[in-house]
Amino acid sequence: MKGIRIAAYVAEVIIASSVVIELVEKYGSRSKKSAASKKVDVGDTTTEKEQ
């Protein structure tokens, strides 16, 4: 019975870590995209001012 419990704990840790990874990818990519879009917007405004 201890082997089954250990296997269940290991499976639970693996599932929990995969969920955390998915959340980081989902919400982490949004912040990177918004930061990248802000950089592009700043570049566009400077080129418009120079023209």
C-alpha positions as CSV (number, residue, x, y, z in Angstrom):
1,M,0.0,0.0,0.0
2,K,2.9,2.4,0.6
3,G,4.0,2.0,-3.0
4,I,0.6,3.0,-4.3
5,R,0.6,6.1,-2.0
6,I,4.1,7.1,-3.1
7,A,3.1,6.7,-6.7
8,A,0.0,8.8,-6.1
9,Y,2.0,11.5,-4.5
10,V,4.5,11.5,-7.4
11,A,1.7,11.7,-9.9
12,E,0.1,14.6,-8.0
13,V,3.3,16.5,-8.0
14,I,3.8,16.0,-11.7
15,I,0.3,17.2,-12.5
16,A,0.6,20.2,-10.2
17,S,3.9,21.2,-11.7
18,S,2.5,20.9,-15.3
19,V,-0.4,23.1,-14.3
20,V,1.9,25.7,-12.9
21,I,4.0,25.6,-16.1
22,E,0.9,26.1,-18.2
23,L,-0.2,29.1,-16.1
24,V,3.2,30.7,-16.4
25,E,3.3,30.2,-20.1
26,K,-0.2,31.6,-20.5
27,Y,0.1,34.7,-18.3
28,G,3.8,35.2,-18.8
29,S,3.5,35.4,-22.6
30,R,0.9,38.1,-22.3
31,S,3.1,40.4,-20.3
32,K,6.0,39.9,-22.8
33,K,3.6,40.6,-25.7
34,S,2.4,43.8,-24.1
35,A,5.9,44.9,-23.3
36,A,6.9,44.2,-26.9
37,S,3.9,46.1,-28.3
38,K,4.7,49.1,-26.0
39,K,8.3,49.1,-27.5
40,V,6.9,49.1,-31.0
41,D,4.4,51.9,-30.2
42,V,7.2,54.0,-28.8
43,G,9.3,53.4,-32.0
44,D,6.3,54.4,-34.2
45,T,5.7,57.7,-32.3
46,T,9.4,58.7,-32.6
47,T,9.5,58.0,-36.3
48,E,6.3,60.1,-36.7
49,K,7.8,63.0,-34.8
50,E,10.9,62.9,-36.9
51,Q,9.0,63.1,-40.2
